[in-house]
Amino acid sequence: MPVRVSTHTTLLNRLTAGEDTAAWSEFNDRYGELIRGFARRKGLQPADCDDLLQEVLVSLTKSMPGFRYDPAKGRFRSFLKTVVMRAIYRRFRQKRGDVRLEDIGQVADSAGDDSATEEIWEAEWQQYHLRLAMQTIDVEFGEADRMAFKHYAIAGQAPQETAVLLGLTINQVYKAKSNILKRLSELIDEQIKEEG
């Protein structure tokens, strides 16, 4: 049974309905690391990333009631990126204090929405999907398969070393990697379709 409690759309509907603290907790579990990771890559310190996440949650709490998700008008990930970018921009502006008119471009660029920012957001979004899919992998696969996958596929350890370390055959190591990669691909495809 997968760890995910709600589908992407169901979660958004629960958030728009009003005071559902469980939905906000699930949102934080689902998107918190995405937001913090993006903020880190945009140059914020770890403590500032946590504060930024709280700012984003407060902002969303205010904007979600009455929000109607319509994939035809745009993707939720774009909406979330806009909210996060605004919070980052506010944070940069606060740190720099009053900005002279001639320096406003530099402040905007440091928090800006350029192609590098889009690449960072995309990389974090891919990591988000991988983390979410790995939660299901942790439930669906046994410990021996998961450990073989982590040592061989993720850490790059030789299959022979992995087999000896874990008391498996080389064939079991290859099979664990193949099965988990296949399932990860399926899960990530499902998540992407679900998010619209």
FENGI-V835623 format. One record per residue. N is the residue number from 1. SS is DSSP state (@ for helix, = for strand, . for the rest). PHI is phi in whole degrees, 0 to 359 (999 if undefined). D_CENTER is the distance of its C-alpha to the mean C-alpha in Angstrom with 2 decimals. Layout:
# FENGI-V835623
<<N,SS,PHI,D_CENTER> <N,SS,PHI,D_CENTER>>
This chain:
# FENGI-V835623
<<1,.,999,21.06> <2,.,294,17.24> <3,.,286,15.41> <4,.,303,13.73> <5,.,271,16.23> <6,.,240,15.72> <7,.,286,14.90> <8,@,305,12.68> <9,@,292,16.03> <10,@,298,17.64> <11,@,298,15.10> <12,@,299,15.58> <13,@,297,19.28> <14,@,295,19.37> <15,@,292,17.88> <16,@,284,20.48> <17,.,289,23.25> <18,.,133,23.51> <19,.,282,23.44> <20,.,240,21.32> <21,@,296,20.09> <22,@,295,18.67> <23,@,294,16.47> <24,@,293,15.23> <25,@,296,14.70> <26,@,295,12.69> <27,@,300,10.61> <28,@,297,10.16> <29,@,297,9.43> <30,@,281,6.82> <31,@,248,5.09> <32,@,302,7.03> <33,@,291,5.60> <34,@,301,3.28> <35,@,293,6.85> <36,@,297,8.80> <37,@,298,7.86> <38,@,297,8.72> <39,@,298,11.67> <40,@,300,12.83> <41,@,289,13.03> <42,.,270,14.93> <43,.,104,17.37> <44,.,278,16.88> <45,.,285,18.10> <46,@,308,16.19> <47,@,296,18.26> <48,@,293,17.66> <49,@,296,13.86> <50,@,295,14.48> <51,@,297,17.01> <52,@,298,14.89> <53,@,302,12.34> <54,@,297,15.60> <55,@,299,16.92> <56,@,296,14.10> <57,@,298,14.57> <58,@,296,18.30> <59,@,300,18.16> <60,@,293,16.34> <61,@,303,18.82> <62,@,284,21.56> <63,@,266,20.42> <64,@,285,19.20> <65,.,302,22.68> <66,.,88,24.30> <67,.,295,21.24> <68,.,240,21.73> <69,.,284,19.01> <70,.,231,20.87> <71,.,304,19.11> <72,.,292,22.35> <73,.,270,21.83> <74,.,149,18.36> <75,.,269,14.83> <76,@,300,12.72> <77,@,300,9.97> <78,@,290,13.03> <79,@,299,14.14> <80,@,298,11.03> <81,@,300,11.22> <82,@,299,14.90> <83,@,297,14.62> <84,@,294,12.49> <85,@,298,14.98> <86,@,297,17.86> <87,@,295,16.93> <88,@,296,16.68> <89,@,300,19.94> <90,@,300,21.58> <91,@,295,20.70> <92,@,298,22.22> <93,@,296,25.13> <94,@,296,25.77> <95,@,293,25.80> <96,@,269,28.21> <97,.,69,30.40> <98,.,293,32.65> <99,.,253,32.00> <100,.,293,35.01> <101,@,305,35.03> <102,@,288,35.36> <103,@,261,32.24> <104,@,301,29.92> <105,@,297,28.77> <106,@,294,27.73> <107,@,296,25.64> <108,@,296,24.00> <109,@,294,23.39> <110,@,293,21.80> <111,@,252,19.12> <112,.,300,19.81> <113,.,249,18.39> <114,.,250,19.82> <115,@,294,19.05> <116,@,295,17.64> <117,@,297,15.18> <118,@,296,14.27> <119,@,296,13.91> <120,@,296,11.64> <121,@,299,9.34> <122,@,297,9.70> <123,@,296,9.17> <124,@,293,5.82> <125,@,294,5.05> <126,@,295,7.10> <127,@,297,5.73> <128,@,302,2.76> <129,@,297,6.24> <130,@,296,8.17> <131,@,300,7.15> <132,@,296,7.80> <133,@,294,10.84> <134,@,295,12.02> <135,@,298,12.53> <136,@,289,14.95> <137,@,302,16.47> <138,@,298,17.26> <139,@,270,19.20> <140,@,276,20.84> <141,.,246,22.11> <142,.,289,24.59> <143,@,298,24.26> <144,@,298,26.50> <145,@,296,24.44> <146,@,296,21.13> <147,@,293,23.01> <148,@,299,24.63> <149,@,298,21.38> <150,@,296,19.89> <151,@,290,23.20> <152,@,275,24.05> <153,@,280,21.03> <154,@,268,18.59> <155,.,279,21.17> <156,.,80,23.68> <157,.,291,26.55> <158,.,299,29.52> <159,@,299,29.88> <160,@,296,33.29> <161,@,297,32.10> <162,@,298,29.27> <163,@,299,31.87> <164,@,296,34.32> <165,@,302,31.87> <166,@,262,30.65> <167,.,70,34.03> <168,.,244,32.97> <169,.,275,34.58> <170,@,299,33.16> <171,@,299,32.99> <172,@,296,30.80> <173,@,295,28.38> <174,@,299,28.32> <175,@,294,27.97> <176,@,300,25.05> <177,@,299,23.15> <178,@,298,24.19> <179,@,295,23.43> <180,@,289,19.93> <181,@,299,19.04> <182,@,298,20.61> <183,@,292,18.76> <184,@,301,15.31> <185,@,300,16.37> <186,@,298,17.57> <187,@,297,14.54> <188,@,294,12.18> <189,@,301,15.06> <190,@,299,15.37> <191,@,299,11.80> <192,@,294,12.32> <193,@,297,15.78> <194,@,296,14.82> <195,@,283,12.60> <196,.,81,15.64>>
